[in-house]
Amino acid sequence: MLKVSFIKKNKKKIFLGLKKRNYYKFYIINYILILNKESKKLKFKLDNLRYYINFFSKKIEFFFKKCEKEKIKIMINYSFFLKKKRKEKNKKLKKINNKIFENLIKIPNIPFEEGKKKNNLLDIDNKIYSKKEFFLKKNEKILSHWELGNKFNLFSTKIGSIISGNGFNVFINKGALLQRSLIQYFLDKNISSGYIEYVLPYLVKKNSVYGTGQIPDKKSQMYHINYDNLYLIPTGEVPLINIFCNKIFKESELPIKATTYTSCFRRESGSYGTKVRCLNRLHQFDKVEIIQINTCKNSYFSFNEMVNHIKDLLISLDLPFRIIKLCGNDLGFTSALTYDFEVYSPGQKKWLEVSSVSNCTNFQSNRIKLKYRSYNGKIKLCHTLNGSSLAIPRIISAIIENYQTKNYIIIPKVLIPYMKMEKLL
């Protein structure tokens, strides 16, 4: 959420940033500034009322000591009138502040500005990263992951649909082992890189999904339990970031690095066709998440570190992948900068997103009141960053498609110690 003070000082910059997102509701910005002026006027009047209420209360005390009853009555009447006025204006101020809030939460984050040398962002040239030739021989029949899953009995969306409906999957035997091995491998790599692991709830309060920006932006895509007014998490980022709400860190304590493995739940309404086939898009899927919390000066160093970390994970799996910087129109609601990681699916002949690394700057921290005390004693908002490390179903589909042979699937070398086997037969 943008701060009103930031909007006042950077109106032109915000308009330019919103244009990059194809967001043209500039009247919301203007309306917020009008409301803010009204709010300031009311606060000034309330300060005056408080002053005179205190003044008359002292006068009442003074005349009470002198037993001047008539003057006491006059003062009490004045005081009662002023308190009534104060109550009315407080109600009005509350309504105005609520309107400001309701409009602020509709505005997305402002995209990162190009050309800032001090941020030293990693250069990406959309090249394909891979240590081996991944395009299988032309004379070989390349099977899709759903065909391979059926052939080697690794998973079944048919069983998932019997249990829960379309968009659900069941991993079976060695498929379940492959999923568990990937989760453990990713967590081990995250922990060895300094991330602290958390095991977190999958059900969260409305304040939590508001804090990370899913409300109001993604409200329709979340599962909501009406009876308890709880939401199923769409990503591990939600509970992981909310661990640190209402906290003030010392600058020396930053960066904070955390990781978690969770199931994620998304309605994915409006999705159809090959985009949602089998493991491509599920209502429930597993994902390992990383986050960092840093100062405003150093958040882009954290961003580079996280991008390199995900890059190393994919290189270690020896999967063909590319990194794409998202343009303003494709950015998530809370993000100022996002790099997508896509792995190649030879069975589907397309690229599949398996991770996004995003810098949300102070957008989330303003919502959850996450701050730090700088070395000079000033209190500032932290910057929050998040990334998938990685989304499990699509990684599984990429592994079995890229490592397929006619009679078996080769296990990536780094997973052999976890799976205790070299092939899926």
C-alpha positions in Angstrom: 0.0 0.0 0.0 1.3 3.4 -1.0 1.7 6.1 1.7 -0.3 9.3 1.4 2.8 11.3 2.0 4.5 9.5 -0.9 1.6 10.2 -3.2 1.6 13.9 -2.3 5.3 14.3 -3.1 5.4 12.0 -6.2 2.1 12.4 -8.0 3.7 12.6 -11.5 6.0 9.7 -10.8 3.0 7.6 -9.6 1.0 8.5 -12.8 3.9 7.4 -15.0 4.3 4.2 -13.0 0.6 3.4 -13.2 0.7 4.0 -16.9 3.3 1.2 -17.3 0.8 -1.1 -15.6 -2.0 0.1 -17.9 -3.7 1.4 -14.8 -5.5 4.6 -15.6 -7.7 5.2 -12.6 -6.0 8.5 -11.8 -9.2 9.9 -10.3 -8.5 7.6 -7.3 -5.2 9.4 -6.7 -6.8 12.8 -7.0 -9.7 11.8 -4.7 -7.3 10.6 -2.1 -5.4 13.9 -2.1 -8.8 15.8 -1.8 -9.8 13.6 1.1 -6.4 14.1 2.7 -6.9 17.9 2.6 -10.3 17.5 4.3 -8.7 15.2 6.9 -6.0 17.8 7.7 -8.6 20.6 8.1 -10.6 18.5 10.5 -7.6 17.5 12.5 -6.7 21.2 12.9 -10.3 22.0 14.1 -10.1 19.0 16.5 -6.9 20.3 17.9 -8.5 23.7 18.6 -11.5 22.0 20.2 -9.2 20.0 22.5 -7.4 23.2 23.5 -10.7 24.9 24.4 -12.1 21.9 26.2 -8.9 21.7 28.3 -9.1 25.5 28.9 -12.8 25.3 30.1 -12.1 22.3 32.4 -9.3 24.3 34.1 -11.7 27.3 34.4 -14.3 25.0 36.0 -11.8 23.8 38.5 -10.7 27.4 39.2 -14.3 28.7 39.8 -15.1 25.6 41.8 -12.5 26.5 44.3 -14.0 30.0 44.5 -17.5 28.6 44.8 -18.8 30.7 41.9 -21.7 28.5 40.8 -23.1 30.7 38.0 -19.7 30.8 36.2 -19.3 27.1 36.7 -22.6 26.5 35.0 -21.6 28.7 32.1 -18.3 26.9 31.7 -19.9 23.4 31.9 -22.4 24.4 29.2 -19.5 25.6 27.0 -17.6 22.5 27.7 -20.6 20.2 26.9 -21.2 22.0 23.6 -17.5 21.7 22.5 -17.4 18.0 23.5 -20.5 17.4 21.3 -18.8 19.2 18.4 -15.7 17.1 19.0 -17.6 13.9 18.8 -19.3 14.9 15.5 -16.0 15.9 14.0 -14.3 12.7 15.1 -17.0 10.7 13.4 -16.6 12.7 10.3 -12.8 12.3 10.4 -13.2 8.5 10.8 -15.4 8.3 7.7 -12.9 10.3 5.7 -9.9 8.2 6.9 -11.9 5.0 6.0 -12.5 6.4 2.5 -8.8 7.2 2.1 -8.0 3.6 3.2 -10.6 2.1 0.9 -9.1 3.9 -2.1 -5.4 3.4 -1.1 -5.8 -0.4 -1.2 -7.0 -0.3 -4.8 -3.7 1.2 -6.0 -1.0 -1.3 -7.0 2.7 -0.8 -6.4 4.8 1.4 -8.6 7.2 -0.4 -11.0 10.9 -0.2 -10.5 12.5 2.8 -12.2 15.2 1.9 -14.9 18.6 3.5 -14.9 19.3 3.7 -11.2 23.0 2.7 -11.1 23.0 2.3 -7.3 20.6 -0.7 -7.6 23.1 -2.8 -9.7 20.4 -5.2 -11.0 21.5 -8.5 -12.6 21.7 -8.4 -16.3 19.4 -10.9 -18.0 19.4 -11.5 -21.7 16.7 -14.2 -21.9 19.3 -16.8 -22.8 18.6 -20.5 -22.2 20.5 -22.0 -19.3 21.3 -25.7 -19.5 24.4 -27.9 -19.0 23.2 -30.5 -21.5 21.3 -30.7 -24.8 17.7 -30.9 -23.7 15.9 -31.1 -26.9 15.4 -34.9 -27.3 16.3 -36.6 -30.5 13.9 -35.9 -33.3 13.4 -39.6 -34.1 12.3 -40.3 -30.5 8.7 -40.0 -29.5 8.5 -37.3 -26.8 5.7 -38.0 -24.3 4.0 -35.3 -22.2 4.1 -35.5 -18.4 0.5 -36.8 -18.3 1.4 -39.6 -20.6 4.6 -40.4 -18.6 2.6 -40.2 -15.3 0.2 -42.8 -16.6 2.9 -45.0 -18.1 5.1 -45.1 -15.0 2.1 -44.8 -12.5 3.5 -41.6 -10.9 0.3 -39.6 -10.4 -3.3 -39.4 -11.3 -5.6 -36.4 -11.8 -8.4 -38.9 -12.4 -8.2 -40.1 -8.8 -7.9 -36.5 -7.7 -11.1 -35.6 -9.6 -13.0 -38.5 -8.0 -11.9 -37.3 -4.5 -12.2 -33.5 -4.9 -13.2 -32.6 -8.5 -11.3 -31.2 -11.5 -8.0 -29.5 -10.8 -6.8 -31.9 -8.1 -4.0 -34.5 -8.3 -2.8 -37.6 -6.4 0.9 -38.5 -6.4 1.5 -42.3 -6.3 4.4 -44.4 -4.9 7.6 -43.2 -6.7 5.8 -40.0 -7.9 5.1 -39.2 -4.2 8.7 -40.0 -3.4 9.9 -37.7 -6.2 7.7 -34.8 -4.8 9.0 -35.4 -1.2 12.6 -35.6 -2.4 12.3 -32.3 -4.2 10.7 -30.5 -1.2 13.5 -31.8 1.1 16.2 -30.9 -1.4 15.0 -27.4 -1.9 14.6 -26.8 1.9 18.1 -28.2 2.5 19.5 -25.8 -0.2 17.6 -22.8 1.3 18.7 -23.6 4.8 22.4 -24.0 3.8 22.1 -20.5 2.2 21.0 -18.9 5.5 17.2 -19.1 5.3 15.5 -20.1 8.6 12.8 -22.7 8.1 9.2 -22.2 9.5 6.3 -24.7 9.6 3.2 -22.5 9.3 -0.6 -22.6 9.3 -2.4 -23.1 6.0 -5.5 -21.2 7.2 -5.1 -17.4 7.9 -7.1 -14.4 8.9 -8.3 -11.8 6.6 -5.7 -9.3 8.0 -3.0 -11.7 6.9 -4.0 -11.9 3.2 -4.7 -8.1 3.3 -1.2 -7.6 4.7 0.5 -9.3 1.8 -1.8 -7.7 -0.8 -4.0 -10.6 -1.9 -7.0 -8.6 -0.7 -8.6 -6.9 -2.5 -6.6 -7.8 -5.6 -6.9 -11.7 -5.6 -9.9 -12.1 -3.3 -12.0 -14.0 -5.9 -9.1 -16.5 -6.5 -8.9 -17.6 -2.9 -10.8 -20.2 -1.0 -12.7 -18.7 1.9 -14.2 -20.5 4.9 -17.2 -18.5 5.7 -18.0 -20.1 9.1 -14.7 -19.1 10.6 -13.8 -16.2 8.3 -10.5 -17.8 7.4 -8.7 -18.1 4.0 -6.7 -21.0 2.6 -3.3 -19.6 1.7 -2.6 -19.1 -2.0 1.2 -19.1 -1.3 3.6 -19.7 1.6 4.5 -16.0 1.3 1.3 -15.0 3.2 2.0 -16.7 6.6 5.8 -16.3 6.2 5.6 -12.5 5.8 3.0 -12.1 8.5 5.3 -13.6 11.1 7.0 -10.2 11.1 3.9 -7.9 11.3 4.1 -5.0 13.7 7.8 -5.5 14.3 10.6 -3.0 14.5 14.1 -4.4 13.7 17.4 -2.8 14.3 19.2 -2.1 11.0 22.0 -4.5 12.1 19.5 -7.3 12.3 18.7 -7.1 8.6 18.4 -8.9 6.3 15.9 -11.5 7.6 15.8 -14.6 5.5 13.1 -17.2 5.9 11.8 -20.3 4.1 8.8 -22.6 4.3 7.2 -25.5 2.5 3.4 -25.3 2.2 0.5 -26.6 0.1 -1.1 -23.7 -1.8 -4.8 -23.3 -2.7 -6.1 -21.3 -5.7 -9.5 -21.3 -7.3 -8.0 -20.5 -10.7 -11.4 -19.4 -12.1 -11.4 -18.5 -15.7 -8.5 -20.8 -16.6 -9.1 -23.4 -19.3 -7.5 -25.5 -22.1 -3.9 -26.8 -22.1 -2.9 -24.2 -19.6 -4.7 -26.2 -16.9 -4.1 -29.7 -18.1 -2.8 -32.2 -15.6 0.1 -30.7 -13.5 0.1 -27.4 -15.4 -2.4 -25.8 -13.0 -3.9 -27.2 -9.9 -6.3 -26.0 -7.2 -3.9 -27.5 -4.6 -0.2 -27.8 -5.2 3.0 -27.8 -3.1 5.6 -25.1 -3.2 8.8 -24.1 -1.3 9.0 -20.4 -0.6 11.8 -18.0 0.4 11.5 -14.4 1.6 13.9 -11.7 2.6 13.3 -8.5 4.6 15.9 -5.8 4.2 16.5 -2.0 4.3 15.3 0.2 1.5 19.0 0.7 0.4 19.9 -3.0 0.3 16.7 -4.6 -1.0 18.0 -4.9 -4.6 21.1 -6.7 -3.3 18.7 -9.1 -1.7 16.8 -9.4 -5.0 20.0 -10.3 -6.9 20.9 -12.8 -4.2 17.5 -14.5 -4.5 17.6 -14.6 -8.3 21.0 -16.2 -8.2 19.8 -18.7 -5.6 16.8 -19.9 -7.8 19.2 -19.9 -10.8 21.5 -22.3 -8.9 18.7 -24.6 -7.9 17.6 -25.0 -11.6 21.2 -25.4 -12.8 21.7 -28.2 -10.1 18.7 -30.0 -11.5 20.2 -29.7 -15.0 16.9 -28.4 -16.5 16.7 -26.0 -19.4 15.4 -22.7 -18.2 15.3 -19.0 -18.9 14.8 -15.8 -16.9 12.4 -13.2 -18.0 11.9 -9.7 -16.5 8.2 -8.8 -16.4 7.0 -5.6 -17.9 4.8 -3.2 -15.9 1.6 -4.6 -17.3 2.4 -8.2 -16.1 3.6 -7.3 -12.6 1.7 -8.6 -9.6 -0.3 -6.1 -7.6 2.3 -5.8 -4.8 5.5 -6.1 -6.9 7.8 -3.3 -8.1 10.1 -5.7 -9.9 9.7 -9.4 -10.9 11.9 -11.9 -12.6 10.1 -15.1 -13.8 11.9 -18.4 -14.2 10.6 -20.7 -16.9 11.6 -24.3 -17.6 11.2 -25.9 -21.0 8.6 -28.7 -21.5 9.6 -30.8 -24.6 6.4 -32.8 -24.2 4.2 -29.7 -24.6 6.8 -27.7 -26.6 6.4 -24.7 -24.4 7.9 -22.9 -21.4 6.4 -23.3 -17.9 6.8 -20.8 -15.1 8.2 -22.4 -12.0 9.3 -19.4 -10.0 8.9 -15.7 -9.6 11.2 -13.5 -7.6 9.7 -10.2 -6.6 10.7 -7.0 -4.8 7.6 -5.5 -3.2 9.6 -2.6 -1.8 7.7 -1.1 1.2 4.3 -1.9 -0.2 3.6 -4.9 2.1 5.5 -3.5 5.1 3.3 -0.4 5.1 0.2 -2.7 5.4 1.7 -4.9 8.2 3.6 -2.1 9.9 7.0 -3.8 9.5 9.8 -1.3 10.2 13.4 -0.9 11.1 15.4 1.6 13.2 18.3 2.9 11.0 21.8 3.5 12.4 20.9 7.2 12.8 17.8 6.4 14.9 15.2 7.0 12.3 12.2 4.6 11.9 11.7 3.5 8.3 9.6 0.9 6.5 11.3 -2.3 5.5 11.4 -3.7 2.0 10.0 -7.3 1.5 11.0 -9.7 -1.2 9.6 -13.2 -2.0 10.3 -16.0 -4.4 9.3 -19.6 -5.2 12.0 -22.1 -4.7 10.3 -23.9 -6.4 6.7 -24.8 -7.5 6.8 -28.6 -7.2 4.2 -29.9 -9.8 5.7 -28.1 -12.8 9.3 -29.0 -11.8 8.1 -32.7 -11.7 6.6 -32.4 -15.1 9.8 -30.7 -16.4 12.0 -33.4 -14.9 10.1 -36.4 -16.2 9.7 -34.9 -19.7 13.4 -33.8 -20.0 14.8 -37.0 -18.5 12.6 -39.5 -20.2 13.8 -42.4 -22.2 11.9 -45.2 -23.9 11.9 -47.5 -20.9 12.6 -45.4 -17.8 13.1 -41.8 -16.4 16.5 -40.8 -15.3 16.7 -39.2 -11.8 18.7 -35.9 -11.6 22.0 -36.5 -9.8 21.3 -34.2 -6.9 18.1 -36.1 -6.1 19.6 -39.6 -6.1 20.7 -39.4 -2.4 17.1 -38.5 -1.5 15.4 -41.1 -3.7 17.9 -43.9 -3.2 17.5 -44.8 -6.9 18.8 -43.7 -10.3 15.8 -44.4 -12.5 12.1 -44.5 -12.4 11.0 -47.7 -14.0 
